């Protein structure tokens, strides 16, 4: 009888498995980490077994969606093929796409297991390296993603290798190097992926007009392609337009993102920020609460807390910020650091209270 695993349960397990050396506290050795994993699971789980584990039984609440069916189809293709590595790659990218669309890190952690499985079956696989690099970037493990990006550029130098490297560099503030990587990407493959990255760099450098212009170009070039990518570009454009004071334009782009990807957490976050800018704090709180429910990440909690305070709901805002303080360092250190710097928060309130 097949044993089905809920994604939420598997995500918790995978977080422990793939946390890696970067999450260890001083004094923890690799052998101790492995011993803990063996104690928890009975043995160190095989990544191929993990990525092929059925996610849910058909009758379970919340399952049976089109994404579940699609992922299950890829899993079956792996099992039926005499060249499973190629199908593992397709399965891994399907999991990445679902993780981005749903804002559920469980899918990303599963995709990482798929990449590790590919590397196990085909050592030094560049396809596995690229998949692993993109997963690590989406999990905000930027230095590890940069290492893989540099290796891919040195070994192959394809446009998507430069894209990964540029992304990892950008998110660490290494903009001059990122611009060089993105230019190599643009030279090889001008298109929505390159245009959207150029827009982000322009925005980071303070060129808001140029960022809007380039993201409009990216949005137009992405029409008819991948819906999640197109939704993301509309979200970024909405935020640029909001910053420029174009509320009507920002609302249109956020609405288009939601039309492309229903329940898309980044679009709901943008919509909530637009409502805050309009002074509609009660509506903003409702939309942002929905976004935070889908993606309980520091950026979402921070914005929700601001909306709650604007509505005079200090107690509810304190509750949200307490959860942000509990999970922020682990989930997204960069955003949590920005939150502390912006609000004058104490990075270690427990120590402060006990002093």
C-alpha positions as CSV (number, residue, x, y, z in Angstrom):
1,X,0.0,0.0,0.0
2,X,1.4,3.4,-1.0
3,X,2.2,5.7,1.9
4,X,1.1,9.3,1.2
5,X,2.9,12.3,2.8
6,X,1.3,15.7,3.4
7,X,3.4,18.5,2.0
8,X,3.4,20.4,5.2
9,X,4.8,17.4,7.1
10,X,7.4,16.7,4.5
11,X,8.4,20.4,4.4
12,X,9.2,20.4,8.1
13,X,11.3,17.2,7.6
14,X,13.1,18.7,4.6
15,X,13.9,21.9,6.4
16,X,15.8,19.8,9.0
17,X,17.5,17.7,6.3
18,X,18.6,20.4,4.0
19,X,19.4,23.1,6.6
20,X,23.1,22.4,6.0
21,X,26.2,23.8,7.6
22,X,25.0,27.4,7.2
23,X,22.3,26.9,9.8
24,X,24.5,25.2,12.4
25,X,25.2,26.9,15.7
26,X,28.8,27.1,17.0
27,X,29.8,23.7,18.4
28,X,27.7,21.7,16.1
29,X,29.8,19.4,13.9
30,X,28.8,17.7,10.6
31,X,28.7,14.3,12.4
32,X,26.4,15.7,15.1
33,X,24.0,17.0,12.5
34,X,24.0,13.7,10.7
35,X,23.5,11.8,13.9
36,X,20.5,14.0,14.7
37,X,19.0,13.2,11.3
38,X,19.6,9.5,11.7
39,X,17.9,9.6,15.1
40,X,14.9,11.4,13.6
41,X,14.4,9.4,10.4
42,X,16.1,6.1,11.2
43,X,18.7,6.8,8.5
44,X,19.8,9.7,6.3
45,X,17.0,9.8,3.7
46,X,17.8,9.2,0.1
47,X,17.0,12.4,-1.9
48,X,15.5,10.3,-4.8
49,X,13.1,8.7,-2.4
50,X,12.1,12.0,-0.9
51,X,11.4,13.7,-4.2
52,X,9.3,10.8,-5.4
53,X,7.2,10.4,-2.3
54,X,3.5,10.9,-3.1
55,X,2.5,14.2,-1.6
56,X,-1.1,13.4,-0.6
57,X,-3.9,10.9,-0.8
58,X,-6.7,11.9,-3.2
59,X,-9.2,12.3,-0.5
60,X,-7.1,14.6,1.8
61,X,-8.3,18.2,2.3
62,X,-6.4,20.7,0.1
63,X,-5.1,18.1,-2.3
64,X,-6.1,17.0,-5.8
65,X,-5.3,20.3,-7.3
66,X,-4.0,20.7,-10.9
67,X,-0.4,21.2,-9.5
68,X,-0.6,18.0,-7.5
69,X,-1.7,16.1,-10.6
70,X,1.0,17.7,-12.7
71,X,3.8,16.8,-10.2
72,X,2.4,13.3,-9.7
73,X,2.6,12.9,-13.5
74,X,6.3,13.9,-13.5
75,X,6.9,11.5,-10.6
76,X,5.4,8.7,-12.6
77,X,7.4,9.6,-15.7
78,X,10.6,9.2,-13.6
79,X,9.5,5.7,-12.4
80,X,8.5,4.6,-15.9
81,X,11.6,5.8,-17.7
82,X,14.9,4.1,-18.5
83,X,16.5,7.6,-18.5
84,X,15.2,8.9,-15.2
85,X,17.6,11.8,-14.8
86,X,16.0,13.7,-17.6
87,X,12.6,13.3,-15.9
88,X,14.1,14.2,-12.5
89,X,15.1,17.5,-14.1
90,X,11.6,18.2,-15.4
91,X,10.1,17.3,-12.0
92,X,12.6,19.6,-10.2
93,X,11.6,22.6,-12.3
94,X,7.9,21.8,-11.9
95,X,8.4,21.9,-8.2
96,X,10.3,25.2,-8.4
97,X,7.5,26.7,-10.4
98,X,4.9,25.5,-8.0
99,X,6.9,26.8,-5.0
100,X,7.1,30.2,-6.6
101,X,3.5,30.3,-7.5
102,X,2.2,29.0,-4.2
103,X,4.9,30.7,-1.9
104,X,5.2,27.3,-0.3
105,X,8.9,26.5,0.6
106,X,8.0,22.8,0.8
107,X,8.0,22.5,-2.9
108,X,11.4,24.3,-3.2
109,X,12.9,21.9,-0.6
110,X,11.6,19.0,-2.6
111,X,13.1,20.5,-5.8
112,X,16.4,20.7,-4.0
113,X,16.2,17.0,-3.2
114,X,15.5,16.4,-6.9
115,X,18.8,18.2,-7.8
116,X,20.7,16.2,-5.2
117,X,19.2,13.0,-6.7
118,X,20.3,14.1,-10.2
119,X,23.8,14.7,-8.9
120,X,23.9,11.4,-7.3
121,X,22.9,9.6,-10.5
122,X,25.0,11.8,-12.8
123,X,27.9,13.3,-10.9
124,X,28.9,16.8,-12.0
125,X,25.7,17.3,-14.0
126,X,25.4,20.9,-15.1
127,X,21.6,20.6,-15.3
128,X,21.5,19.5,-11.7
129,X,23.9,22.3,-10.7
130,X,21.6,24.9,-12.4
131,X,18.5,23.5,-10.7
132,X,20.2,23.5,-7.3
133,X,21.4,27.0,-7.8
134,X,18.0,28.4,-8.6
135,X,16.4,26.5,-5.6
136,X,19.0,27.9,-3.2
137,X,18.5,31.4,-4.6
138,X,14.7,31.1,-4.0
139,X,15.4,29.8,-0.5
140,X,17.5,33.0,0.1
141,X,20.8,31.0,0.4
142,X,22.5,33.6,-1.8
143,X,26.2,32.8,-1.2
144,X,25.7,29.1,-2.1
145,X,23.8,30.1,-5.2
146,X,26.6,32.5,-6.2
147,X,29.2,29.7,-5.8
148,X,27.2,27.5,-8.2
149,X,26.5,30.4,-10.6
150,X,30.2,31.1,-10.9
151,X,31.0,27.5,-11.5
152,X,28.4,27.2,-14.2
153,X,29.6,30.4,-15.9
154,X,33.1,29.0,-15.9
155,X,32.1,25.6,-17.2
156,X,29.4,26.5,-19.7
157,X,28.5,30.2,-19.7
158,X,25.0,29.9,-21.1
159,X,22.6,32.9,-20.7
160,X,20.7,31.2,-17.9
161,X,24.0,30.6,-16.0
162,X,24.7,34.3,-16.1
163,X,21.1,34.9,-14.9
164,X,21.6,32.8,-11.9
165,X,24.9,34.4,-11.1
166,X,23.5,37.9,-11.5
167,X,20.5,37.1,-9.3
168,X,22.7,35.8,-6.5
169,X,25.0,38.8,-6.7
170,X,22.2,41.3,-6.8
171,X,20.7,39.9,-3.7
172,X,24.0,40.3,-1.9
173,X,24.3,43.9,-3.0
174,X,27.2,43.2,-5.4
175,X,25.6,45.3,-8.2
176,X,28.6,46.1,-10.4
177,X,29.4,42.4,-10.8
178,X,25.7,41.6,-11.2
179,X,25.4,44.2,-14.0
180,X,28.3,42.5,-15.8
181,X,26.6,39.1,-15.5
182,X,23.3,40.4,-16.7
183,X,24.9,42.1,-19.7
184,X,26.4,38.8,-20.7
185,X,22.9,37.3,-20.3
186,X,21.3,40.1,-22.4
187,X,24.0,39.7,-25.1
188,X,23.1,36.0,-25.5
189,X,19.3,36.2,-24.9
190,X,17.5,39.5,-25.0
191,X,13.9,38.9,-23.8
192,X,11.6,39.1,-20.8
193,X,14.1,37.4,-18.4
194,X,16.9,39.8,-19.3
195,X,14.6,42.9,-19.4
196,X,13.1,42.3,-16.0
197,X,16.6,41.9,-14.4
198,X,17.7,45.1,-16.1
199,X,14.7,46.8,-14.6
200,X,15.5,45.6,-11.1
201,X,19.1,46.9,-11.4
202,X,17.9,50.3,-12.6
203,X,15.5,50.5,-9.7
204,X,18.2,49.6,-7.2
205,X,20.4,52.3,-8.7
206,X,17.7,54.9,-8.3
207,X,16.5,55.1,-11.9
208,X,12.8,54.7,-11.3
209,X,11.7,56.0,-14.8
210,X,14.2,53.6,-16.5
211,X,13.0,50.7,-14.3
212,X,9.4,51.3,-15.3
213,X,10.3,51.5,-19.0
214,X,12.3,48.3,-18.9
215,X,9.7,46.3,-16.9
216,X,7.0,47.4,-19.3
217,X,9.2,46.0,-22.0
218,X,9.6,42.7,-20.0
219,X,5.9,42.5,-19.4
220,X,5.1,42.9,-23.1
221,X,7.7,40.3,-24.1
222,X,6.3,37.8,-21.5
223,X,2.7,37.9,-22.8
224,X,1.5,34.4,-23.6
225,X,4.4,32.7,-21.8
226,X,4.8,31.4,-18.3
227,X,1.9,32.8,-16.2
228,X,3.8,32.9,-12.9
229,X,6.7,34.8,-14.5
230,X,4.3,37.2,-16.2
231,X,2.5,37.7,-12.9
232,X,5.8,38.5,-11.1
233,X,6.7,41.1,-13.7
234,X,3.3,42.7,-13.3
235,X,3.8,42.8,-9.5
236,X,7.2,44.5,-9.8
237,X,5.8,47.0,-12.3
238,X,2.9,47.7,-9.9
239,X,5.4,48.5,-7.1
240,X,7.4,50.8,-9.4
241,X,4.3,52.6,-10.5
242,X,3.2,53.0,-6.9
243,X,6.5,54.5,-6.0
244,X,6.1,56.9,-8.9
245,X,2.7,58.0,-7.6
246,X,0.7,56.3,-10.4
247,X,-1.9,54.6,-8.2
248,X,-4.3,53.8,-11.0
249,X,-1.5,52.2,-13.1
250,X,-0.3,50.2,-10.0
251,X,-3.8,48.9,-9.3
252,X,-4.2,47.7,-12.9
253,X,-0.9,45.8,-12.9
254,X,-1.7,44.2,-9.5
255,X,-5.1,43.2,-10.8
256,X,-3.5,41.7,-13.9
257,X,-1.1,39.7,-11.8
258,X,-4.0,38.2,-9.9
259,X,-5.8,37.4,-13.1
260,X,-2.8,35.5,-14.3
261,X,-2.2,33.7,-11.0
262,X,-5.2,33.5,-8.6
263,X,-4.2,33.9,-5.0
264,X,-0.7,34.9,-5.9
265,X,0.8,36.1,-2.6
266,X,3.2,38.8,-4.1
267,X,0.3,40.3,-6.0
268,X,-1.9,40.4,-2.8
269,X,1.1,42.1,-1.0
270,X,1.3,44.7,-3.7
271,X,-2.5,45.2,-3.6
272,X,-2.3,45.7,0.1
273,X,0.4,48.3,-0.2
274,X,-1.6,50.2,-2.8
275,X,-4.6,50.2,-0.5
276,X,-2.4,51.5,2.3
277,X,-1.2,54.3,0.0
278,X,-4.8,55.2,-0.7
279,X,-5.6,55.3,3.1
280,X,-7.9,52.3,2.9
281,X,-6.4,50.7,6.0
282,X,-9.2,48.3,6.8
283,X,-9.3,46.9,3.3
284,X,-5.5,46.8,3.2
285,X,-5.4,44.8,6.5
286,X,-7.8,42.2,5.1
287,X,-5.8,41.7,1.8
288,X,-2.5,41.7,3.7
289,X,-3.8,39.1,6.2
290,X,-4.7,36.9,3.2
291,X,-1.3,37.3,1.7
292,X,0.4,36.6,5.0
293,X,-1.7,33.4,5.5
294,X,-0.5,32.2,2.1
295,X,3.1,33.2,2.7
296,X,4.0,33.8,6.3
297,X,7.3,35.4,5.5
298,X,8.9,38.5,7.2
299,X,8.1,40.9,4.4
300,X,4.4,40.0,4.5
301,X,4.3,40.1,8.3
302,X,6.0,43.5,8.5
303,X,3.6,45.0,6.0
304,X,0.6,43.5,7.7
305,X,1.7,44.8,11.1
306,X,2.0,48.3,9.6
307,X,-1.6,48.1,8.3
308,X,-2.9,46.9,11.6
309,X,-1.2,49.7,13.4
310,X,-2.6,52.2,10.9
311,X,-6.1,50.8,11.7
312,X,-5.5,51.2,15.4
313,X,-5.2,47.5,16.1
314,X,-2.1,47.7,18.2
315,X,-2.6,44.3,19.9
316,X,-3.0,42.4,16.6
317,X,0.0,44.2,15.2
318,X,2.1,43.2,18.3
319,X,1.0,39.6,17.8
320,X,2.1,39.6,14.1
321,X,5.4,41.3,15.0
322,X,6.0,38.7,17.8
323,X,5.7,36.0,15.2
324,X,8.0,38.0,12.9
325,X,10.6,38.2,15.7
326,X,10.3,34.4,16.3
327,X,10.8,33.3,12.7
328,X,12.4,36.3,11.0
329,X,16.1,35.4,11.4
330,X,15.5,31.9,10.2
331,X,13.1,32.6,7.3
332,X,14.7,35.8,5.8
333,X,17.6,37.4,7.6
334,X,17.9,40.3,5.2
335,X,14.3,41.5,5.5
336,X,14.3,40.9,9.3
337,X,17.5,43.1,9.6
338,X,15.7,45.8,7.5
339,X,12.7,45.5,9.8
340,X,14.8,45.9,12.9
341,X,16.8,48.8,11.4
342,X,13.6,50.6,10.3
343,X,11.6,50.1,13.5
344,X,14.4,50.3,16.1
345,X,13.7,46.8,17.2
346,X,15.9,44.7,19.5
347,X,17.4,41.8,17.6
348,X,17.4,39.7,20.8
349,X,14.3,40.8,22.9
350,X,14.4,37.7,25.1
351,X,17.9,38.6,26.3
352,X,16.9,42.2,26.8
353,X,13.9,41.3,28.9
354,X,15.9,39.0,31.1
355,X,18.7,41.5,31.7
